[in-house]
Amino acid sequence: MSVVQNIKIHNSFTSKKEDFKPLDENHIKIYACGPTVYNYAHMGNARMAVVFDTFVRFLKYSFPKVTYVSNITDIDDKIIEAALDQDIPISQITEKYTDIYNEDMRALGVSPPDFQPKATEFISEMILLIQTLISNGHAYEKEGHVLFHVLSFDNYGCLSKRNRDEQLAGSRVEIAPYKKDPADFVLWKPSTENQPGWDSPWGYGRPGWHTECSAMSEKTLGLPFDIHGGGRDLVFPHHENEIAQSCCASGSADDPLSYAKYWMHNGFVTVDGEKMSKSLNNITLVKELTDRFKGEVIRLSLLSSHYRQGLDWNEGIVHQSKKLLDRLYKILLDDDHSENNDLSNADNEIKMALSDDLNTPKAISILNSLAKDYLSQPEEHKQESIKTIKASGQLIGILNEDPKYWFERDATNLDTDLIEKLMVQRDEAKCNKDYSAADLLRDKLTEMGVEILDSKDGSKWRPIQK
């Protein structure tokens, strides 16, 4: 039986907030699409991982057993392109960036999923899935390609709510002579000699991107499972195609919920109001931020906006998160007990906020109020308040460090507000050609433990590396 009653989820499938009614209260099953590993993890990757880690953390508090699966895509055209550019095997690319991704997520307090399947380990399952779709009349082979025939699935578009014209526009379909219909998508495609591939009934080739999650989720969780999640950008075509594949392969084409009962999608991350993109040179990497700030500061910043809304990443929310964590850790210095708390000590209002479609902004606001209230409490009540604050923080994945360690001189112990003011003053001095003043400001920043990075795009700073 659930510890927290009336958990609500905004179900992307129905576009409504609904009571979460598990398929089996004794075992909750959740799947979230993980990264394609060909480069360093960015804040978009991090937001998905932190959001679903927080949600799974709450589910594991609320139910006796939860199985969380989040995959690694280690076969993809972008990976192949990177390997060819560097003249190295794709495994060298994928193993390197899988390790980096997992290391970055650990820095943000993200627990490893219960299973982290890699696409290349499930090729046989994908081939079997494709064979089933062909035998059921939902897929066909042409010129070494196997394609899903979209018109064979009447419920296509049930998740994204896109009509036929919107589907064609949104999927960026390739006009190819081997397609029966322009919207048909690839389940298997041929590989050339310099591309990785596997033997199949349709020749040497590799799976399409959409095929992998259908095969891996069914193998690791069984069908149906409770919740499928990922970034909003995956709603169409990726998740739409997963529904089509899995429902048609299982013989349940008339029931789209026979794959997953609930769908959850987190919003996009922008940087100072603009979408992250290579052309704008504003892709923010996790490693760049963890070099400057503690992981809990970044985690709290990622949770500061409701997961379904967009998150505009800027230094302001980082500094706000740091100030709150500093205040909380200062309170924990008064703790007479160093061991971790029982999460049942968490504040009831925070539990209610998290049960209401993972309302982390409200939970953070309540946590801030608890910190303020602590100062005015009599001494005999403070230890109980510390237990509540500590457990409440740990419920969303923060306050796991030793408070004494938190306040050691490092990136988070710098007076970032003062640093930013001095950086502005230095820039103004340089613009006014007052280089003497600019040098004095640089010296002052160096004494504070700050390294200045000047470039043609402006000046940035980071803590001096120990």
N, C-alpha and C positions, 0 to 999 in steps of 0.2 A: 504494500500500500504506500502511496506517495506520502512523503513527509510534508510537502507543501501542496495544499489543495488548490484547484482551479488555476493551474498554469495556463496562460493564454499565449497563443502564437499567431502572428499575422501570416496566414497561409497564402503564399503567392499564387497558388492554384485557384483559390476562390476570391482572392483580393479582399479578404475579410479577416478580422481578428477572431479567432475561434478558441474554445476550450480545447486543450490538448487531451485527447483520449487515446492513450497508448493501445497498440495492438495487443500487448501483453505487459501489464504493469510490473511484472517481475523481471522484464528484460527489454529495455529501450534500445532501439537500433537506429543509429544516425550515420549518414555518409555526407561528406563535404568534399567538393572537388579541390584538389591541391594544385601546386604550381607545375609549370613546364620548366624543366631545369636545364637552362642553357646560358644563364647569366645570374648576376647577383640579385638577391631578393629585394624588392622595392616595397614601398609603403602600401601599395594595393594588395600585394601578397600578405603583408603583415596584418592588415586590417581583417581580412578574412580569417586568418589563423587565430588572431586574438579574440575576435567576436565568437567564433565557434568553440574555442577553448573555454571561454567564459560561460557560454551556454551549456557545454558539456559538463563543466565543473558544477554548475547549478543542478543539472539533471542528476549527476552522480550523488549530490547531496540529497536529492529529493526521492530517488528511486533505488531499490536494492542492487540492480545491475544495469549498467549502460555499456554498450559496445559502440565505440566511435572509430570510424574508418575514414581516412583522408589519404588520397592517392598521390603518387608521383608520376607525372607524364614524362617518360624517358625515351620516347620515340615520337618524333615530330619533325616537320620540314625545317623549322627554325633550328632545331638541334643539329640536323644533318648539315644545314648551311654553315653553322658555326664550326662543326668538325671539319668540313671541307676547307673552310677559310684558314683554319689553323693546322690542317694536314695531320690530324690526330684521330684516333677511333672515337666514335660517339660515346662509348662507355667512359672514356677519359673525361669527356665534357660532363656527362650526366652524374657520374660519381662525385666529381669535384663539387658541382653546384648543389647536389642533394645534400652533401655534408655541410656546405656553407649555409644552405637554407635552414637545415635543422639546428645548426649552431646559432644562427641569428634568431630563430624562434625561441630557443632555450633562453637566450639573453632577455627576451621579452616575457619570460615566465610561462611560455606555452608548453604544456605537457605533451609528450609524444602521443599520437593517437594510439589506440589499442592495436590497430593494424595500419600499416603504411604500404599498401601494395604498389608495386612498380608495373607499369604497363607491359614491359618486355617479359615479365614473369607469367603473363596470362594470355599468351598468344594462342595456345591450344583452346582455351575457353572462348576466345573471340572467334576463332575459326568455326567452332561448334555452333555458336550463336548465329553466325552468318549462314551456315548450312541450314539451320532451322528456319531462318527467315526465307531462304530460297525455296525450301520445301513447302512452306506455308503460303507461298505466292506473294510475299511482301518484298522480295528482293530478286534481282536478276544479275546475270554475268554478261558482260559485253567488253570485248577487246582487253581482256585481262583485268578489268575493273568489276567490282561487285557494288551495286548501288541499291539503296532502299528506295522503293517506289512510293513516294509520298501520297499519291492519290489512292493507294490501297488502304490507307488508314484514315477513316472518316473523322477521327478525333484530332487530327494534326492541327496544331494551333491552340489546343485547349489550355496550355500553360501561359503562353505569351499573349493570347487573345488577338493574334494578328490574322487579318484576312489574307486571301490569296496574293493580292498585289503586294501587301506589306511583307509577306513571307519571302517573296522573290527578291524584293529590294533589300531586306534585312540580312538575308543569307549570303549576299554577294555571290550568287551562283555562277559557276563557270558554264559558259555555253560550250557544250561538248557533243559531238555527233553520237556518242555511245549512250546518251541519256534518253530515256523514254519521255521524260518530262523535265523541264528546266529546274524544278525544285528538288529533284532527286539528289540524294547526298551519298557520298562514297563510304562504303563499309570496308573495302579492301582495294588497294591499288598496286600496280606493278612497280618493282624496284629495278633500277639500272645496276650495272656492275659496280658502280662506285657509291651505291646507296645500300644501307642495311636492309635486310629482308629475311623472310622465312618461306620455306616450302609450303604450299597450300594446294587445294584442289583446283585453284585458278592460276597456278603458276607461282613463281618466286615474287614475293611482294611484302607489303606491310599493311597494318590496319589503318583505317581512317580514325581521326581523333575521337569522334563521337562513340565509336564502338567500344573503346576501352572501359569507360565507366559503367556501361551496362553490364559488361562481363564481370568486372571486378566487384561491383556492388552485390550482384547476385551470388557470386562465389563466396564472399566474405560474410554477408548478412542474410542471404536468402531473400525470397520475395513473398509478400511485400515487406518493406521495412517502414519504420515510423517517419523519419525526417530526412529529406535530402536538402543540402544547402550549398551555397557558393556565392560568388560575387554576382551582382545584378547583370553584368555583361554576359553572363553565361545563360540567362533565361532563354534567349534565342540567338543562334540555333542549337547550342549544345544541349541544354536540358530538354528542350522540345524534342530533339532527335533521340535522346535517351529514352524518353517516354514511348516514342513510336517504336523503337527497336525492342525494348523490353516487353511491352504489352503485346506486341504482335508475335514475338518469339514464344511467349508463355501461353499463347492462345487466349489472351484476355483483351483483344483489341477494342472491345466495347466498354472496357472499364479502365480509364487512365489511372485511377488510384490503385490499381493492382500492382503498380511498381513502387510508388512511395505515397504515403498518406498525406504528408504535409511537406510544403516547400518553403524554405527560408532563404532570402537573398539580402546581402548587405550592400549598402550604397557605395558610390565611387569615392575615391580620394582625389581632391584637387590640391593644387599648391598655389597659395595666394590668389585663389579664385580661378585658376586656369587648370585645365585637364593636364595630367602628366603626359608628356610626350618627348620623344627624342628631338623633334624639330624645335621645341621650345627650350630644350636643355634643362628641364626642370624635374627630371625623374629623381626622386629622393630615395636613396638606398638605405636599407636598415643599418648596414655597417657604418655608414657615414654618421648616423645619429647615435649609435651605441658607442662610437668613439668620443662623443661629446656628453652624452647623458646616460644615466643609469637606465637599465631596461624597464624598470617599473615606472619611470617617468614617461617613457614612450608608450608603454602599455596603457597607463591611465589616460594619456592624451588620446589614444585611439578609441577609448571607451567614452570619451567626453561628449560625443555626439551619438544620438540614437542610431543603432546599427543600420536601420533601413534608410536613414537620411544620408545625404552627402556629408563628407568631412573635409573641411578646408584646412589643409595642413599649413601651419605657420608657427613661428617662434613663440607667439603669444600664448597659445594653448599649452605649449611645452613648459613655459615658465609658470603658468597657473598650476599645472599638474605638479611641478617641482615644489612650489610653495605649499600646496596641500600635503604632499608627502613629507616635507620637512616638518610641518606642524604635527602630523600624525606620529612620525618617528620620535619627535621630541617627547610626546606623551608616552610612547612605549619605553622610553628611558626610565620611566618611573615604575615599570613593571617588575614585580618581585619574582615572577616566574618566567623563565626563558623558553620553556617548551611551547610548541605550537598549541593553539587553542582548539577546543572542540567547536566545529563550525555551527553547532546548534546554539552557541552563544551569540550568534550574529543577530543584529537588530531586526525585529520583526517587520518594521516598515521597509527596510532594505530587502528583505526576503520577498515582501509583497511587490516591491518595484521590479525585482528581477523576474517574478512570476508573471508580471504583466508585459509580455512580449519583450523580455530582457531590457527593461528601461534602465540602462546604466547611468544616463545623466541624472535621473532622479536619485538613484542609489548613491552616486557621488555627492549630490547635494545634501542628502541626509547624513552621509559620513562627515561632511564638512560641518554640519550643525552639531553632530555628536562631539567633534573636536572642540568647538566653541563652548558647548555646555560643560565640558570636562573641567574647564578652568574655574568655573563658579561652584563646583560641587564640593561638599565637605570631604575631608580626608578619608573618612570611613567608607565612602561610596566609590572612591576613585579606582580601587582595584577591580571592582565589578565593571566599571565603565571601560577600563582598559581591556578587559576580556571581550566586551561587546565590540569595541572599536577594532581590536585585532582580528577577531573572527569575521567581522563584517568586511574588513579589507581582504582577508584571505579568501573569502567567498568569491571575490572578483579577481583574485590572482595577485594582490599586492600585500605589503606588510609581511613579507616572508624573510626579510633580511634581519640580521642582528642590528639593533638600533645604534650600537656603538660603532659598528663598521660603516653604517650609513653616513655618519657625520665625519668620517675621515676625509682628509683633503683629497678631493678628486673632482671629476667633472661636475657632479651635482652640488658640490660645496662652494662653487664659485658664485659670486654675486652677479648673476647674469644681467639684472636690470642696470647695474652700474657699468658693467662691461659694454652693454649696448649703447649707453649714453656716451661713454668715452670713445667708442668706435665712431659714433656720429660726429663728435667733436673733432676727432682726428681727420675724418673725411673732409669736414668743413675747413680745417686748417690747411689741408693739402690743396683744396680748391682755391683757397686764398693765397697759395704759395708761401704760407707761413710754415716752412719745413722744420724750423727749430721747434715750434710748438708741437708739430706732428711727431717729431722724434721724442720729445718729452712724454707725450701721451703713449707712444709705443713702449717706452721704458717703463712707464707706470703699469701698463697692461702686462708686460713681461714679469714684473714683480708680483703681480696678482696670479701668475701661473697661466697666462694666456699667450698662445702663439698666433700671430697675425699672418694671414695668407692673402697677399696682394696679387691681383691678376687684372687683365684687361676688362673683366666683367665687374670689377669692384673688389672690395675687401671683405674677407670673412675671418672668423676666429675659431680656435679650438683650444681645449686644454693642452698644456705642454705635456707631451707623452713622458711617462716615468720610465 
